[in-house]
């Protein structure tokens, strides 16, 4: 990787930093060690450059996963009868109180801006910027990828690419299909996936994308799933160091296995869909999120959390049309 190296000293636990300019998805590689949030913030802002930290010690990597916030430019707006800005803020407040220590990173796996507005992406940045941890983002079917990359591609935020934390690499895929609720990982992105996995051969890998690569058991959702899920799995299965795939899109907690791979989805930070349904039926569950702990031996501990003190007093309006738009 082109760039210049500098020693950061004891404040970063003796890590080596490589500062390199950003570029295509293939160039977006960020390797983080356990550095203080304030230092991360100051380094990440240097000229809009990517910052690479090489971790010197094995450790548990803790991640907060939030997905499908469906934010709007107008923060008073609602989707699925939910004020989505308020629900995300409430989720983040609860998640912040779950642990004394901050997570190593926050994963946001798409459907961020329901109206594809720059204001909606700015709202996400505003709500997360105070955490002082890396925020790793990828697009969903409701997003505008080019705009999202501009709005969420610098100053502590990363759009797609790959990030490294200790013994783990996280690969962020784009499954956005223009003007379609379904997803597809395009041929260049599949090539990048294979290249990223080759480059991360010495690490355990978590692959993240918006659309899950397997059916979840709801006919109407599976009909708008990942069109080439089997193709994506064939690429991933060539690499024995890939431990799991993490997705959003389906507004529910789901877990299965595809061979040796663990497949996980996480509830939305706004409203949920009832599992195992033929047609769209909204669920009574509240907003949710997921914690993951990535262990040095390649295993994963994970917990889905639901927003406490958030009562869904009536079933939200079944809104397949909103989901498909």
Residue pairs with C-beta under 8 A, 6 or more apart in sequence:
1 18
1 20
1 29
1 52
2 20
2 21
3 18
3 19
3 20
3 21
3 52
4 18
4 19
5 16
5 17
5 18
6 17
6 19
7 16
7 17
8 15
8 16
8 17
8 35
8 39
11 35
11 36
11 39
12 33
12 35
12 36
12 39
12 53
13 33
13 34
13 35
13 56
13 57
14 56
15 33
15 35
15 53
15 54
15 55
15 56
16 53
16 54
17 43
17 51
17 52
17 53
18 51
18 52
18 54
19 43
19 46
19 49
19 50
19 51
19 52
20 27
20 49
20 50
20 52
21 47
21 49
21 50
22 28
22 48
22 49
22 50
22 153
22 154
25 159
25 160
25 161
25 174
25 189
25 192
26 161
26 192
26 195
26 196
27 50
27 161
28 50
28 153
28 158
28 159
28 160
28 161
28 162
29 50
29 52
29 161
29 162
29 163
29 164
29 199
30 50
30 51
30 52
30 53
30 134
30 158
30 161
30 162
30 163
30 164
31 52
31 53
31 54
31 55
31 163
31 164
31 165
32 40
32 53
32 55
32 104
32 105
32 134
32 163
32 164
32 165
33 53
33 54
33 55
33 56
33 165
33 166
34 55
34 59
34 104
34 166
35 53
37 102
37 131
37 132
37 133
38 132
40 51
40 132
40 133
40 134
40 156
41 132
41 155
41 156
43 51
44 50
44 51
44 134
44 154
44 155
44 156
45 154
45 155
45 156
48 154
48 155
50 158
54 164
55 164
55 165
55 166
55 167
57 166
58 166
58 167
58 296
59 166
59 167
59 296
60 293
60 294
60 295
60 296
61 104
61 105
61 165
61 166
61 167
61 168
61 293
61 294
62 99
62 101
62 103
62 104
62 291
62 292
62 293
62 294
63 103
63 104
63 105
63 106
63 107
63 170
63 291
63 292
63 293
63 294
64 95
64 103
64 105
64 106
64 107
64 289
64 290
64 291
65 106
65 107
65 109
65 246
65 266
65 289
65 290
65 291
65 292
66 88
66 91
66 92
66 95
66 106
66 107
66 108
66 266
66 269
66 289
67 107
67 108
67 109
67 110
67 111
67 210
67 247
67 248
67 249
67 266
67 267
67 268
67 269
68 109
68 110
68 111
68 140
68 248
68 249
68 251
68 268
68 269
68 270
69 84
69 87
69 88
69 108
69 111
69 112
69 124
69 268
69 269
69 270
70 79
70 80
70 84
70 111
70 112
70 114
70 142
70 268
70 270
71 84
71 85
71 88
71 112
71 113
71 114
71 120
71 121
71 123
71 124
72 79
72 84
72 85
72 113
72 114
72 115
72 117
72 119
72 120
73 113
73 115
73 117
73 118
73 119
73 120
73 123
74 119
75 83
75 85
75 123
76 83
76 85
77 83
77 84
77 85
78 84
79 114
79 270
79 271
79 319
79 322
80 270
80 271
80 282
80 316
80 317
80 319
80 322
81 271
81 316
81 317
82 270
82 271
82 287
82 316
84 114
84 269
84 270
85 123
85 127
87 269
87 270
87 287
87 307
87 310
88 124
88 127
88 269
88 270
88 287
89 127
90 287
90 307
90 310
91 269
91 287
91 288
91 289
91 307
92 127
92 128
92 131
94 305
94 307
94 308
95 289
95 291
95 305
96 131
98 291
98 305
102 131
102 132
102 133
103 133
103 291
104 133
104 134
104 165
105 133
105 134
105 135
105 136
105 163
105 165
105 170
106 128
106 131
106 133
106 134
106 135
106 136
107 136
107 170
107 208
107 246
108 124
108 128
108 135
108 136
108 137
108 138
109 137
109 138
109 140
109 208
109 209
109 210
109 246
109 247
109 248
109 266
110 137
110 138
110 139
110 140
110 141
110 142
110 143
110 175
110 176
110 210
110 248
110 249
111 140
111 141
111 142
111 143
111 210
111 248
111 249
111 268
112 120
112 121
112 124
112 137
112 139
112 140
112 142
112 143
112 148
112 152
113 120
113 121
113 124
113 142
113 143
113 144
113 147
113 148
114 120
114 142
116 142
116 143
116 144
116 147
118 147
118 151
121 147
121 148
121 151
121 152
122 151
124 152
125 151
125 152
125 157
128 135
128 157
129 155
129 156
132 156
133 156
134 156
134 157
134 158
134 163
135 152
135 156
135 157
135 158
136 158
136 163
136 170
136 172
136 208
137 148
137 152
137 157
137 158
137 159
137 160
137 172
138 159
138 160
138 172
138 173
138 174
138 175
138 208
138 209
138 210
139 145
139 148
139 160
139 174
139 175
139 176
139 210
140 175
140 176
140 183
140 210
140 211
140 248
140 249
141 176
141 177
141 180
141 181
141 182
141 183
141 210
141 211
141 224
141 249
142 325
143 176
145 174
145 176
148 159
149 159
149 160
152 158
152 159
153 159
158 172
159 172
160 172
160 173
160 174
161 172
162 169
162 170
162 171
162 172
162 196
162 199
162 200
163 169
163 170
163 172
164 170
164 200
164 203
165 294
166 294
166 296
167 203
167 204
167 294
167 296
167 298
168 203
168 204
168 205
168 206
168 294
169 196
169 200
169 203
169 204
169 205
169 206
170 205
170 206
170 207
170 208
171 193
171 196
171 197
171 200
171 205
171 206
171 207
171 208
172 208
172 209
173 185
173 189
173 193
173 207
173 208
173 209
173 232
174 185
174 186
174 189
174 209
175 183
175 184
175 185
175 189
175 209
175 210
175 211
175 226
176 183
176 210
177 183
177 184
177 227
181 224
181 323
181 324
181 325
182 211
182 223
182 224
182 225
182 226
182 227
183 209
183 210
183 211
183 225
183 226
183 227
183 249
184 226
184 227
184 228
185 193
185 209
185 226
185 228
185 231
185 232
190 231
190 232
190 235
193 207
193 232
193 235
193 236
194 235
194 238
197 205
197 235
197 236
197 238
197 239
197 241
197 242
198 239
200 241
201 239
201 241
202 241
203 241
204 241
204 242
204 243
204 294
204 298
205 239
205 241
205 242
205 243
206 242
206 243
206 244
206 245
206 246
206 292
206 294
206 300
207 236
207 242
207 244
207 245
207 246
208 245
208 246
208 247
209 226
209 232
209 245
209 246
209 247
210 247
210 248
210 249
211 225
211 226
211 229
211 247
211 249
212 225
212 226
212 229
212 245
212 247
212 249
212 250
212 254
212 263
212 265
213 226
213 229
213 230
213 232
213 233
213 245
213 247
213 258
213 263
214 229
214 233
214 256
214 258
214 263
215 222
215 225
216 222
216 225
216 250
216 252
216 254
216 265
216 275
217 254
217 275
217 276
218 250
218 273
218 274
218 275
218 276
218 277
218 278
219 277
219 278
219 279
220 277
220 278
220 279
220 280
220 320
221 249
221 250
221 273
224 323
224 324
225 249
226 232
233 258
233 259
233 261
236 242
236 245
236 261
237 258
237 259
237 260
237 261
240 260
241 298
242 261
243 261
243 262
243 298
243 299
243 300
244 261
244 262
244 263
244 264
244 300
245 258
245 261
245 262
245 263
245 264
246 264
246 265
246 266
246 292
247 263
247 264
247 265
247 266
248 265
248 266
248 268
249 265
250 265
250 273
251 267
251 268
251 271
251 272
251 273
251 283
252 265
252 267
252 272
252 273
252 274
252 275
252 283
253 265
253 266
253 267
253 288
253 290
253 304
254 263
254 264
254 265
254 275
255 262
255 263
255 264
255 265
256 263
257 263
262 300
264 290
264 302
266 288
266 289
266 290
266 304
267 285
267 287
267 288
267 289
267 290
267 304
267 306
268 287
268 288
269 287
269 288
269 289
270 287
271 282
271 283
271 287
271 316
272 282
272 283
272 285
272 286
272 288
273 280
273 281
273 282
273 283
274 281
274 282
274 283
275 283
279 318
279 320
280 318
280 319
280 320
280 323
281 315
281 318
282 315
282 316
282 317
282 318
282 319
283 315
284 312
284 315
285 306
285 312
286 306
286 307
286 308
286 310
286 311
286 312
287 306
287 307
287 310
288 304
288 305
288 306
288 307
289 304
289 305
290 302
290 303
290 304
290 305
291 302
291 303
291 305
292 300
292 301
292 302
293 300
293 301
293 302
294 300
295 301
